[in-house]
Amino acid sequence: MVGAVPVVRCRTAVPTAAKGELVWEIDGISKEALAAWQNGESKRKGELLSSVFSVGGVEWRASAYPNGSSEEGRGHVSAFLEIVTPNKPVDATYSLTVCGVKAGPATEKFGRKSAGMMLEGCDGATSGWAKLASHDNLKRTGALSDGKLT
């Protein structure tokens, strides 16, 4: 066929983005939890962990620190997202909201080895915000009163 134009067809599999949401209600954070850092207790003492949840076949967990995840974060609520599924690098865009204060969206390449270490080529197994919501702002909105976060 003289003058025929060859047609090349190409199909590309574009993965569909999985979407999910965790609504984690933590009732009445006590004065003790807020004061965990001030009492000189260990870092993990003030950490709260959500149950594991699945989005797109990948398991995740959220963590929160009512009085910051570090010395620098005191006076703030810190919140993080952690990949639980090992050996599966995942690009994720996420945001975290605490008492109406939203951080994000952020995009990270999450990944962890089965031993909990960061998977090579990934940004880390955990990502989030050390100063997501200040106690001063939460007091103004009524979310923090009498030493309790509600």
C-alpha positions in Angstrom: 0.0 0.0 0.0 1.8 3.0 -1.3 1.1 6.1 0.7 -0.4 4.2 3.7 0.5 5.7 7.0 1.5 3.1 9.6 -0.5 3.3 12.8 1.2 2.5 16.0 -1.0 1.9 19.0 0.4 1.9 22.4 -1.4 1.1 25.6 0.1 2.4 28.8 -1.1 1.1 32.1 -1.5 4.1 34.3 -2.1 3.1 37.9 -5.1 4.5 39.5 -4.5 6.4 42.7 -6.0 4.7 45.7 -7.7 7.1 48.1 -8.5 6.6 51.7 -9.2 8.4 54.9 -8.7 7.6 58.6 -10.9 9.4 61.1 -9.2 8.8 64.4 -11.1 10.1 67.4 -9.0 10.3 70.5 -11.2 11.1 73.5 -9.9 13.5 76.2 -6.2 13.7 76.1 -5.2 14.0 79.7 -3.0 16.5 81.5 -0.6 13.6 82.1 -0.2 13.0 78.3 0.3 16.7 77.6 2.9 16.9 80.4 4.8 13.7 79.4 7.7 15.7 78.0 7.8 18.2 80.9 8.1 15.3 83.3 11.2 14.2 81.6 9.6 10.9 80.4 10.9 9.1 77.4 10.0 10.2 73.9 7.6 7.2 73.3 5.7 7.9 76.5 3.7 10.7 74.9 3.0 8.9 71.6 -0.4 7.7 70.6 -0.8 5.2 67.8 -3.9 4.6 65.6 -4.9 1.1 64.6 -3.4 -0.1 61.3 -5.6 0.7 58.3 -5.3 -0.2 54.6 -5.3 2.0 51.5 -4.6 0.5 48.1 -3.3 -2.7 49.5 -0.8 -0.9 51.7 -1.0 -0.8 55.5 -0.6 2.5 57.3 -0.7 3.9 60.9 -1.0 7.4 62.2 0.7 8.7 65.3 0.2 11.8 67.4 2.1 13.4 70.2 -0.2 15.7 72.3 2.7 17.8 73.5 5.1 17.5 70.6 7.4 14.7 69.3 10.6 16.5 70.5 11.8 19.2 72.7 11.4 21.6 69.8 7.8 20.6 69.4 6.6 21.2 72.9 3.5 23.3 73.1 2.2 21.7 69.8 0.4 18.6 68.7 2.7 16.6 66.4 1.1 14.1 63.9 2.7 11.6 61.5 1.8 9.0 58.9 3.8 5.8 58.8 3.9 3.0 56.3 3.6 -0.4 58.0 3.8 -2.8 54.9 7.4 -3.8 54.5 9.4 -3.8 51.3 6.9 -1.9 49.2 7.9 1.6 48.2 4.9 3.9 47.8 4.4 7.4 46.5 1.8 9.0 48.7 0.2 12.4 48.8 -1.4 13.0 52.2 -2.6 15.6 54.7 -3.2 15.5 58.4 -5.8 17.4 60.4 -5.9 17.9 64.1 -8.9 19.6 65.7 -9.6 21.5 62.4 -6.0 22.5 61.8 -4.8 21.0 58.5 -1.3 20.5 57.3 -0.5 19.4 53.7 -0.9 18.1 51.2 2.6 16.7 51.1 4.0 14.0 48.7 6.6 11.5 50.0 8.0 8.2 48.8 7.4 6.0 51.8 9.2 2.7 52.3 10.4 0.4 55.1 12.4 -2.8 55.3 10.9 -5.6 57.3 13.3 -4.7 60.2 11.7 -1.2 60.3 14.6 0.6 58.6 14.1 3.0 55.7 13.9 1.2 52.3 16.6 2.4 49.9 15.5 5.1 47.5 12.7 6.2 49.8 12.3 9.4 51.8 11.5 7.4 55.0 9.0 5.2 56.7 7.3 8.0 58.6 6.5 11.6 57.6 4.4 14.4 59.1 4.5 17.6 61.0 6.3 18.2 64.4 4.3 21.4 64.9 1.0 20.7 63.3 -1.2 22.6 65.8 -0.1 25.0 68.6 -1.6 24.7 72.0 -2.3 28.4 71.9 -4.4 28.1 68.7 -6.2 25.0 70.1 -7.0 27.0 73.3 -8.5 29.8 71.3 -10.8 27.4 69.4 -11.8 25.6 72.6 -10.2 22.3 71.6 -7.7 22.5 74.5 -9.1 23.5 77.8 -8.4 22.6 81.4 -5.3 20.8 80.2 -7.4 18.4 78.1 -7.4 18.1 74.3 -10.8 17.2 72.9 
